[in-house]
């Protein structure tokens, strides 16, 4: 059969920049097969997004998902159910990480007229829009936040509750992944945290305060999503707790014997019984 069946879901993994999307992408590729996952990164135009319904309808492949830096709205006009999945992150951390990532990959646009790189405190004063409510903008599908804060927050939560089947939290990535795996019927896997910010970067308190103030909506949205995730974790039961403990042991952070030469992401065999029991495998 060609294309995606009209009754099968096509998952939209909205990768908000600097919110663990590179790690999630390695997991999505493993679970679905990389040849069944479309990506939208660094494209110079919207051609893939604008023609996605035809790609899904006419392709010889049964694509399972799209992952990338795309805004809300991609689901419109698709020939099949298209639920979203995303991860949110503390907005101060996401803004800081985005700045330092751009220093590394886009230095020309983050340098002053004399060619010297900006420091973050200088850049936030001259370009506040770069740091401002980027997660809300993605979830609303617009850069225009010219409305009362309460209305924007309500609209973002509405999109999340009606179109997103899962909202993870970067700071609780392992429990988020377990819950997501249970929901989507995924097999248990280990992963490496990819494209992380250097741990030795420090930002002064006044700059952090400014960034926090610029992200009033994102902070409220993050708090709401974190409380929703905490409620799911609290209700998940003892099998979830055992599986999470086992997963944490298998990950590099908590396992000094972890082989760092292993693939970025790989399935876990039956030697992890708690994970398999929780995921009904």
Secondary structure, 3 states (H helix, E strand, C coil): CCCCCCCCCCEEEECCCCCCHHHHHHHHHHHHCHHHEEEECCCCCCHHHHCHHHHHHHCCCCCCEEEECCCCCCCCCCCCCCCEEEEECCHHHHHHHHHHHHHHHCHHHHECCCCCECCHHHHHHHCHHHHCCHHHHHHHCCCCCCCCHHHHHHHHHHHHHHHEEEEEEHHHHHHHHHHHHHHHCCCCEEECCCCCCCCCCCCCHHHHHHHHHHCHHHHHHHHHHHHHHHHHHHHCCHHHHHHHHHHHHHCCCCCCCCCCCCCCEEECCCCCHHHHHHCCC
